[in-house]
Amino acid sequence: MVRTVSIRELIGGVKPYPPILYGKGAEAQVIVEPLTKEEEKAIRAWLAYQIEHLARISPKLADDLKSELEVIIKIAEIFKAETKKTYNVVTPHMPKPAEIGVNILIPQFFGRNNHAIDVTAGTAAYLWGSATAFFKTESTPERRFMIYIPSGGIIHIGDTPVTHQWKFEAEGVSYAPFTVHPLVVQSIEIEKPIYQYPLHAFLLDWKVGTKLSFMPERSGTVEFEIIGVVFYERDAYSDLTWK
């Protein structure tokens, strides 16, 4: 049964802090439809596999994603209600026509092939969106998708942290900038640490445009990675893609 709740009501019980930054605000109303037992079981099994794989790269990042499991289930309910479709209950990451799916977030859902960004110290740079444009996911029926980036899901691989200042912006909603202390979570090879930025979680959709900027403290190319999940209608990702 479809019902209407606020983001705060939906998520607050499983993720009290930090809150999810959503374009329309935490009090915005969303529609949700509970997953069937089969859908929930399939999504949980798929997520467990992804967490196990991530643990081979970084146990810390895997633990962070595991802590978001209940939130991801709630986000799956939003997308199900919005699309009026059902998830594949055998392989949720491989939906059939007229089904919806869930997959690991890749840069192509942001319209690019990587998250490497050329930055100049003292000049704001954007992880998504730009100085003149907001980012929205696809709104065309049968091609819609929704992105969830958990808290701590933004990392970069490099020698030193690139920033301590971030700003989230949304159409019609004002958010203040915020500061963070980057954390070294693991070194994947000699002199190549992984820096994790303990930001808020982000929920991105096609209804309200958003952008995420930061203030670089050095110039050069920053190699970001975004750990997250994407919920999508099959035609949004029905073949290999390159932007």
Secondary structure, DSSP 8 states (H G I E B T S, - for coil): --EEEEHHHHHHTT--SS-EEETT-TT-EEEE----HHHHHHHHHHHHHHHHHHHHH-HHHHHHHHTTHHHHHHHHHHHHHHHT--B-SS-TTS--TT-EEEEE--GGGGTSS-EEEEE-TTS-EEEES-SS--B----STTS-EEEEE-TT-EEEESSS---SEEEEEETTB----EE---EEEEEEETTEEEEEE---EEEE-SSS-EEEEE--SS-EEEEEEE--EEEEEGGGSSS----
